[in-house]
Amino acid sequence: MTQMMNIGQLPEDVVRRDIEKLIRLMGIKRELKNKIPINALETTCLPIQREAVAKEIRDVVRYLRKWRVNIKACVNGDV
């Protein structure tokens, strides 16, 4: 049985999973920021998609901060 390390007040595997999700969302946010709509549907949906990704990023960061996880250290690989 492996010893579970806690980061903040969460198990390491939970934190790593949420950090990976956060990094993926930041990549998606970057892609959406640079995307230029080419038709009316994209013009309508792009702001909604951008807001949804931004909200999800805020939710993940808020959750990690609630459990006292040092997000900067986790993203930089200091975990």
Biopython code that builds the backbone (N, CA, C, O; Angstrom):
import numpy as np
from Bio.PDB.StructureBuilder import StructureBuilder

atoms = [
    (1, "MET", "N", (0.853, -1.167, 0.000)),
    (1, "MET", "CA", (0.000, 0.000, 0.000)),
    (1, "MET", "C", (0.902, 1.235, 0.000)),
    (1, "MET", "O", (1.861, 1.309, 0.768)),
    (2, "THR", "N", (0.593, 2.189, -0.854)),
    (2, "THR", "CA", (1.388, 3.403, -0.927)),
    (2, "THR", "C", (0.904, 4.408, 0.097)),
    (2, "THR", "O", (-0.281, 4.477, 0.424)),
    (3, "GLN", "N", (1.842, 5.174, 0.588)),
    (3, "GLN", "CA", (1.484, 6.200, 1.557)),
    (3, "GLN", "C", (0.934, 7.400, 0.801)),
    (3, "GLN", "O", (1.542, 7.859, -0.166)),
    (4, "MET", "N", (-0.192, 7.900, 1.230)),
    (4, "MET", "CA", (-0.830, 9.027, 0.560)),
    (4, "MET", "C", (-0.309, 10.324, 1.164)),
    (4, "MET", "O", (-0.349, 10.530, 2.377)),
    (5, "MET", "N", (0.175, 11.181, 0.295)),
    (5, "MET", "CA", (0.680, 12.469, 0.744)),
    (5, "MET", "C", (-0.438, 13.498, 0.603)),
    (5, "MET", "O", (-1.156, 13.506, -0.397)),
    (6, "ASN", "N", (-0.583, 14.350, 1.588)),
    (6, "ASN", "CA", (-1.584, 15.405, 1.521)),
    (6, "ASN", "C", (-0.940, 16.700, 1.061)),
    (6, "ASN", "O", (0.169, 17.043, 1.470)),
    (7, "ILE", "N", (-1.652, 17.408, 0.207)),
    (7, "ILE", "CA", (-1.237, 18.728, -0.241)),
    (7, "ILE", "C", (-2.331, 19.658, 0.245)),
    (7, "ILE", "O", (-3.489, 19.528, -0.152)),
    (8, "GLY", "N", (-1.966, 20.587, 1.097)),
    (8, "GLY", "CA", (-3.001, 21.375, 1.749)),
    (8, "GLY", "C", (-3.774, 20.419, 2.630)),
    (8, "GLY", "O", (-3.209, 19.811, 3.539)),
    (9, "GLN", "N", (-5.050, 20.282, 2.372)),
    (9, "GLN", "CA", (-5.861, 19.344, 3.133)),
    (9, "GLN", "C", (-6.491, 18.297, 2.227)),
    (9, "GLN", "O", (-7.467, 17.649, 2.606)),
    (10, "LEU", "N", (-5.934, 18.129, 1.030)),
    (10, "LEU", "CA", (-6.453, 17.148, 0.079)),
    (10, "LEU", "C", (-5.393, 16.104, -0.241)),
    (10, "LEU", "O", (-4.198, 16.393, -0.167)),
    (11, "PRO", "N", (-5.819, 14.889, -0.597)),
    (11, "PRO", "CA", (-4.854, 13.878, -1.035)),
    (11, "PRO", "C", (-4.161, 14.312, -2.336)),
    (11, "PRO", "O", (-4.736, 15.039, -3.145)),
    (12, "GLU", "N", (-2.939, 13.860, -2.518)),
    (12, "GLU", "CA", (-2.126, 14.263, -3.659)),
    (12, "GLU", "C", (-2.785, 13.931, -4.991)),
    (12, "GLU", "O", (-2.743, 14.747, -5.911)),
    (13, "ASP", "N", (-3.394, 12.753, -5.118)),
    (13, "ASP", "CA", (-3.987, 12.375, -6.406)),
    (13, "ASP", "C", (-5.150, 13.284, -6.788)),
    (13, "ASP", "O", (-5.343, 13.568, -7.970)),
    (14, "VAL", "N", (-5.921, 13.739, -5.818)),
    (14, "VAL", "CA", (-7.029, 14.660, -6.094)),
    (14, "VAL", "C", (-6.481, 15.996, -6.574)),
    (14, "VAL", "O", (-7.001, 16.578, -7.525)),
    (15, "VAL", "N", (-5.438, 16.480, -5.920)),
    (15, "VAL", "CA", (-4.843, 17.756, -6.297)),
    (15, "VAL", "C", (-4.247, 17.662, -7.696)),
    (15, "VAL", "O", (-4.449, 18.556, -8.518)),
    (16, "ARG", "N", (-3.516, 16.592, -7.971)),
    (16, "ARG", "CA", (-2.905, 16.436, -9.301)),
    (16, "ARG", "C", (-3.969, 16.393, -10.399)),
    (16, "ARG", "O", (-3.787, 16.989, -11.460)),
    (17, "ARG", "N", (-5.066, 15.698, -10.154)),
    (17, "ARG", "CA", (-6.137, 15.611, -11.135)),
    (17, "ARG", "C", (-6.742, 16.993, -11.388)),
    (17, "ARG", "O", (-6.998, 17.355, -12.537)),
    (18, "ASP", "N", (-6.970, 17.766, -10.321)),
    (18, "ASP", "CA", (-7.543, 19.095, -10.483)),
    (18, "ASP", "C", (-6.561, 20.056, -11.149)),
    (18, "ASP", "O", (-6.973, 20.912, -11.931)),
    (19, "ILE", "N", (-5.279, 19.929, -10.852)),
    (19, "ILE", "CA", (-4.274, 20.779, -11.486)),
    (19, "ILE", "C", (-4.175, 20.461, -12.976)),
    (19, "ILE", "O", (-4.060, 21.372, -13.795)),
    (20, "GLU", "N", (-4.220, 19.176, -13.333)),
    (20, "GLU", "CA", (-4.212, 18.798, -14.754)),
    (20, "GLU", "C", (-5.434, 19.370, -15.463)),
    (20, "GLU", "O", (-5.328, 19.862, -16.587)),
    (21, "LYS", "N", (-6.576, 19.309, -14.820)),
    (21, "LYS", "CA", (-7.799, 19.876, -15.387)),
    (21, "LYS", "C", (-7.647, 21.381, -15.576)),
    (21, "LYS", "O", (-8.056, 21.929, -16.599)),
    (22, "LEU", "N", (-7.064, 22.039, -14.596)),
    (22, "LEU", "CA", (-6.848, 23.483, -14.659)),
    (22, "LEU", "C", (-5.923, 23.849, -15.820)),
    (22, "LEU", "O", (-6.181, 24.817, -16.535)),
    (23, "ILE", "N", (-4.864, 23.093, -16.009)),
    (23, "ILE", "CA", (-3.931, 23.361, -17.104)),
    (23, "ILE", "C", (-4.607, 23.158, -18.452)),
    (23, "ILE", "O", (-4.397, 23.951, -19.370)),
    (24, "ARG", "N", (-5.420, 22.104, -18.590)),
    (24, "ARG", "CA", (-6.164, 21.884, -19.842)),
    (24, "ARG", "C", (-7.125, 23.033, -20.110)),
    (24, "ARG", "O", (-7.225, 23.513, -21.239)),
    (25, "LEU", "N", (-7.830, 23.472, -19.075)),
    (25, "LEU", "CA", (-8.770, 24.582, -19.239)),
    (25, "LEU", "C", (-8.063, 25.873, -19.642)),
    (25, "LEU", "O", (-8.590, 26.650, -20.437)),
    (26, "MET", "N", (-6.873, 26.099, -19.096)),
    (26, "MET", "CA", (-6.125, 27.293, -19.470)),
    (26, "MET", "C", (-5.707, 27.237, -20.944)),
    (26, "MET", "O", (-5.687, 28.264, -21.622)),
    (27, "GLY", "N", (-5.375, 26.051, -21.436)),
    (27, "GLY", "CA", (-5.065, 25.883, -22.861)),
    (27, "GLY", "C", (-6.275, 26.150, -23.726)),
    (27, "GLY", "O", (-6.165, 26.802, -24.765)),
    (28, "ILE", "N", (-7.430, 25.655, -23.314)),
    (28, "ILE", "CA", (-8.671, 25.889, -24.056)),
    (28, "ILE", "C", (-9.003, 27.378, -24.055)),
    (28, "ILE", "O", (-9.424, 27.929, -25.073)),
    (29, "LYS", "N", (-8.810, 28.023, -22.908)),
    (29, "LYS", "CA", (-9.078, 29.461, -22.822)),
    (29, "LYS", "C", (-8.185, 30.231, -23.790)),
    (29, "LYS", "O", (-8.640, 31.169, -24.444)),
    (30, "ARG", "N", (-6.918, 29.837, -23.883)),
    (30, "ARG", "CA", (-5.983, 30.490, -24.797)),
    (30, "ARG", "C", (-6.433, 30.294, -26.252)),
    (30, "ARG", "O", (-6.379, 31.231, -27.049)),
    (31, "GLU", "N", (-6.875, 29.078, -26.597)),
    (31, "GLU", "CA", (-7.353, 28.812, -27.961)),
    (31, "GLU", "C", (-8.592, 29.645, -28.283)),
    (31, "GLU", "O", (-8.696, 30.214, -29.370)),
    (32, "LEU", "N", (-9.529, 29.715, -27.338)),
    (32, "LEU", "CA", (-10.750, 30.483, -27.575)),
    (32, "LEU", "C", (-10.473, 31.978, -27.679)),
    (32, "LEU", "O", (-11.160, 32.694, -28.409)),
    (33, "LYS", "N", (-9.468, 32.443, -26.949)),
    (33, "LYS", "CA", (-9.122, 33.861, -26.991)),
    (33, "LYS", "C", (-8.643, 34.263, -28.386)),
    (33, "LYS", "O", (-8.957, 35.351, -28.868)),
    (34, "ASN", "N", (-7.881, 33.375, -29.028)),
    (34, "ASN", "CA", (-7.311, 33.677, -30.333)),
    (34, "ASN", "C", (-8.217, 33.283, -31.495)),
    (34, "ASN", "O", (-7.908, 33.586, -32.647)),
    (35, "LYS", "N", (-9.314, 32.624, -31.211)),
    (35, "LYS", "CA", (-10.198, 32.143, -32.273)),
    (35, "LYS", "C", (-11.022, 33.290, -32.848)),
    (35, "LYS", "O", (-11.578, 34.111, -32.118)),
    (36, "ILE", "N", (-11.082, 33.323, -34.165)),
    (36, "ILE", "CA", (-11.881, 34.324, -34.859)),
    (36, "ILE", "C", (-13.112, 33.617, -35.429)),
    (36, "ILE", "O", (-12.977, 32.658, -36.189)),
    (37, "PRO", "N", (-14.310, 34.083, -35.066)),
    (37, "PRO", "CA", (-15.523, 33.426, -35.576)),
    (37, "PRO", "C", (-15.642, 33.607, -37.090)),
    (37, "PRO", "O", (-15.380, 34.682, -37.629)),
    (38, "ILE", "N", (-16.050, 32.507, -37.765)),
    (38, "ILE", "CA", (-16.169, 32.570, -39.222)),
    (38, "ILE", "C", (-17.607, 32.529, -39.707)),
    (38, "ILE", "O", (-17.870, 32.740, -40.891)),
    (39, "ASN", "N", (-18.525, 32.263, -38.815)),
    (39, "ASN", "CA", (-19.937, 32.283, -39.220)),
    (39, "ASN", "C", (-20.790, 32.805, -38.050)),
    (39, "ASN", "O", (-20.291, 33.058, -36.953)),
    (40, "ALA", "N", (-22.061, 32.953, -38.321)),
    (40, "ALA", "CA", (-22.959, 33.543, -37.321)),
    (40, "ALA", "C", (-23.078, 32.671, -36.068)),
    (40, "ALA", "O", (-23.185, 33.194, -34.959)),
    (41, "LEU", "N", (-23.062, 31.369, -36.235)),
    (41, "LEU", "CA", (-23.174, 30.467, -35.092)),
    (41, "LEU", "C", (-21.974, 30.622, -34.159)),
    (41, "LEU", "O", (-22.139, 30.704, -32.942)),
    (42, "GLU", "N", (-20.775, 30.660, -34.722)),
    (42, "GLU", "CA", (-19.586, 30.844, -33.899)),
    (42, "GLU", "C", (-19.577, 32.222, -33.244)),
    (42, "GLU", "O", (-19.127, 32.370, -32.108)),
    (43, "THR", "N", (-20.070, 33.221, -33.956)),
    (43, "THR", "CA", (-20.143, 34.565, -33.386)),
    (43, "THR", "C", (-21.029, 34.569, -32.148)),
    (43, "THR", "O", (-20.735, 35.255, -31.170)),
    (44, "THR", "N", (-22.096, 33.813, -32.192)),
    (44, "THR", "CA", (-23.019, 33.736, -31.066)),
    (44, "THR", "C", (-22.467, 32.875, -29.935)),
    (44, "THR", "O", (-22.608, 33.228, -28.764)),
    (45, "CYS", "N", (-21.848, 31.763, -30.268)),
    (45, "CYS", "CA", (-21.435, 30.790, -29.259)),
    (45, "CYS", "C", (-20.094, 31.094, -28.611)),
    (45, "CYS", "O", (-19.865, 30.702, -27.466)),
    (46, "LEU", "N", (-19.210, 31.776, -29.308)),
    (46, "LEU", "CA", (-17.863, 32.003, -28.788)),
    (46, "LEU", "C", (-17.846, 32.730, -27.444)),
    (46, "LEU", "O", (-17.119, 32.298, -26.549)),
    (47, "PRO", "N", (-18.605, 33.808, -27.255)),
    (47, "PRO", "CA", (-18.608, 34.449, -25.931)),
    (47, "PRO", "C", (-19.146, 33.539, -24.827)),
    (47, "PRO", "O", (-18.679, 33.599, -23.690)),
    (48, "ILE", "N", (-20.111, 32.711, -25.156)),
    (48, "ILE", "CA", (-20.668, 31.778, -24.176)),
    (48, "ILE", "C", (-19.627, 30.733, -23.797)),
    (48, "ILE", "O", (-19.480, 30.397, -22.622)),
    (49, "GLN", "N", (-18.904, 30.220, -24.792)),
    (49, "GLN", "CA", (-17.854, 29.240, -24.518)),
    (49, "GLN", "C", (-16.742, 29.853, -23.671)),
    (49, "GLN", "O", (-16.257, 29.231, -22.726)),
    (50, "ARG", "N", (-16.346, 31.067, -24.013)),
    (50, "ARG", "CA", (-15.290, 31.736, -23.251)),
    (50, "ARG", "C", (-15.700, 31.915, -21.794)),
    (50, "ARG", "O", (-14.906, 31.669, -20.885)),
    (51, "GLU", "N", (-16.926, 32.338, -21.577)),
    (51, "GLU", "CA", (-17.408, 32.544, -20.202)),
    (51, "GLU", "C", (-17.512, 31.219, -19.444)),
    (51, "GLU", "O", (-17.209, 31.164, -18.252)),
    (52, "ALA", "N", (-17.932, 30.163, -20.120)),
    (52, "ALA", "CA", (-18.048, 28.855, -19.465)),
    (52, "ALA", "C", (-16.676, 28.345, -19.023)),
    (52, "ALA", "O", (-16.534, 27.819, -17.919)),
    (53, "VAL", "N", (-15.672, 28.500, -19.877)),
    (53, "VAL", "CA", (-14.323, 28.053, -19.527)),
    (53, "VAL", "C", (-13.776, 28.901, -18.379)),
    (53, "VAL", "O", (-13.175, 28.368, -17.446)),
    (54, "ALA", "N", (-13.979, 30.209, -18.441)),
    (54, "ALA", "CA", (-13.504, 31.094, -17.368)),
    (54, "ALA", "C", (-14.174, 30.745, -16.041)),
    (54, "ALA", "O", (-13.518, 30.756, -14.999)),
    (55, "LYS", "N", (-15.463, 30.439, -16.065)),
    (55, "LYS", "CA", (-16.184, 30.075, -14.845)),
    (55, "LYS", "C", (-15.655, 28.760, -14.276)),
    (55, "LYS", "O", (-15.495, 28.626, -13.063)),
    (56, "GLU", "N", (-15.388, 27.805, -15.138)),
    (56, "GLU", "CA", (-14.867, 26.527, -14.663)),
    (56, "GLU", "C", (-13.476, 26.700, -14.045)),
    (56, "GLU", "O", (-13.165, 26.068, -13.036)),
    (57, "ILE", "N", (-12.645, 27.549, -14.642)),
    (57, "ILE", "CA", (-11.333, 27.827, -14.070)),
    (57, "ILE", "C", (-11.486, 28.448, -12.683)),
    (57, "ILE", "O", (-10.803, 28.054, -11.738)),
    (58, "ARG", "N", (-12.394, 29.427, -12.571)),
    (58, "ARG", "CA", (-12.623, 30.062, -11.267)),
    (58, "ARG", "C", (-13.098, 29.050, -10.236)),
    (58, "ARG", "O", (-12.665, 29.087, -9.085)),
    (59, "ASP", "N", (-13.990, 28.141, -10.642)),
    (59, "ASP", "CA", (-14.515, 27.139, -9.713)),
    (59, "ASP", "C", (-13.428, 26.188, -9.216)),
    (59, "ASP", "O", (-13.373, 25.870, -8.028)),
    (60, "VAL", "N", (-12.560, 25.733, -10.130)),
    (60, "VAL", "CA", (-11.487, 24.820, -9.740)),
    (60, "VAL", "C", (-10.507, 25.526, -8.810)),
    (60, "VAL", "O", (-10.089, 24.960, -7.800)),
    (61, "VAL", "N", (-10.140, 26.761, -9.150)),
    (61, "VAL", "CA", (-9.211, 27.521, -8.300)),
    (61, "VAL", "C", (-9.834, 27.780, -6.934)),
    (61, "VAL", "O", (-9.158, 27.658, -5.913)),
    (62, "ARG", "N", (-11.102, 28.131, -6.905)),
    (62, "ARG", "CA", (-11.784, 28.382, -5.626)),
    (62, "ARG", "C", (-11.808, 27.115, -4.775)),
    (62, "ARG", "O", (-11.588, 27.176, -3.565)),
    (63, "TYR", "N", (-12.074, 25.971, -5.398)),
    (63, "TYR", "CA", (-12.101, 24.704, -4.667)),
    (63, "TYR", "C", (-10.737, 24.392, -4.064)),
    (63, "TYR", "O", (-10.642, 24.007, -2.899)),
    (64, "LEU", "N", (-9.682, 24.559, -4.860)),
    (64, "LEU", "CA", (-8.343, 24.259, -4.360)),
    (64, "LEU", "C", (-7.933, 25.226, -3.254)),
    (64, "LEU", "O", (-7.316, 24.819, -2.270)),
    (65, "ARG", "N", (-8.268, 26.484, -3.408)),
    (65, "ARG", "CA", (-7.939, 27.463, -2.366)),
    (65, "ARG", "C", (-8.703, 27.186, -1.083)),
    (65, "ARG", "O", (-8.185, 27.391, 0.015)),
    (66, "LYS", "N", (-9.937, 26.720, -1.225)),
    (66, "LYS", "CA", (-10.748, 26.390, -0.048)),
    (66, "LYS", "C", (-10.042, 25.341, 0.808)),
    (66, "LYS", "O", (-10.126, 25.374, 2.035)),
    (67, "TRP", "N", (-9.352, 24.415, 0.157)),
    (67, "TRP", "CA", (-8.649, 23.355, 0.871)),
    (67, "TRP", "C", (-7.178, 23.692, 1.098)),
    (67, "TRP", "O", (-6.371, 22.812, 1.396)),
    (68, "ARG", "N", (-6.837, 24.976, 0.955)),
    (68, "ARG", "CA", (-5.496, 25.489, 1.263)),
    (68, "ARG", "C", (-4.388, 24.838, 0.434)),
    (68, "ARG", "O", (-3.323, 24.500, 0.951)),
    (69, "VAL", "N", (-4.661, 24.670, -0.856)),
    (69, "VAL", "CA", (-3.659, 24.125, -1.768)),
    (69, "VAL", "C", (-2.921, 25.297, -2.401)),
    (69, "VAL", "O", (-3.544, 26.222, -2.922)),
    (70, "ASN", "N", (-1.594, 25.257, -2.355)),
    (70, "ASN", "CA", (-0.777, 26.282, -2.981)),
    (70, "ASN", "C", (-0.753, 26.000, -4.483)),
    (70, "ASN", "O", (0.037, 25.182, -4.952)),
    (71, "ILE", "N", (-1.614, 26.673, -5.226)),
    (71, "ILE", "CA", (-1.805, 26.383, -6.643)),
    (71, "ILE", "C", (-0.545, 26.707, -7.437)),
    (71, "ILE", "O", (-0.169, 25.944, -8.326)),
    (72, "LYS", "N", (0.105, 27.808, -7.138)),
    (72, "LYS", "CA", (1.308, 28.188, -7.882)),
    (72, "LYS", "C", (2.395, 27.125, -7.755)),
    (72, "LYS", "O", (3.056, 26.792, -8.739)),
    (73, "ALA", "N", (2.579, 26.605, -6.579)),
    (73, "ALA", "CA", (3.591, 25.572, -6.383)),
    (73, "ALA", "C", (3.224, 24.303, -7.138)),
    (73, "ALA", "O", (4.103, 23.643, -7.693)),
    (74, "CYS", "N", (1.963, 23.955, -7.169)),
    (74, "CYS", "CA", (1.530, 22.742, -7.867)),
    (74, "CYS", "C", (1.709, 22.876, -9.374)),
    (74, "CYS", "O", (2.156, 21.934, -10.028)),
    (75, "VAL", "N", (1.368, 24.029, -9.931)),
    (75, "VAL", "CA", (1.478, 24.237, -11.369)),
    (75, "VAL", "C", (2.945, 24.266, -11.786)),
    (75, "VAL", "O", (3.292, 23.780, -12.863)),
    (76, "ASN", "N", (3.806, 24.829, -10.946)),
    (76, "ASN", "CA", (5.231, 24.920, -11.266)),
    (76, "ASN", "C", (5.985, 23.612, -11.025)),
    (76, "ASN", "O", (7.181, 23.533, -11.303)),
    (77, "GLY", "N", (5.314, 22.605, -10.522)),
    (77, "GLY", "CA", (5.923, 21.304, -10.348)),
    (77, "GLY", "C", (6.652, 21.098, -9.037)),
    (77, "GLY", "O", (7.497, 20.207, -8.944)),
    (78, "ASP", "N", (6.360, 21.874, -8.044)),
    (78, "ASP", "CA", (7.009, 21.754, -6.752)),
    (78, "ASP", "C", (6.317, 20.758, -5.827)),
    (78, "ASP", "O", (6.672, 20.666, -4.652)),
    (79, "VAL", "N", (5.346, 20.019, -6.330)),
    (79, "VAL", "CA", (4.604, 19.077, -5.500)),
    (79, "VAL", "C", (5.366, 17.777, -5.425)),
    (79, "VAL", "O", (4.917, 16.836, -4.771)),
]
sb = StructureBuilder()
sb.init_structure("model")
sb.init_model(0)
sb.init_chain("A")
sb.init_seg("    ")
for serial, (resi, resn, name, xyz) in enumerate(atoms, 1):
    if name == "N":
        sb.init_residue(resn, " ", resi, " ")
    sb.init_atom(name, np.array(xyz, "f"), 0.0, 1.0, " ", f" {name:<3s}", serial, name[0])
structure = sb.get_structure()
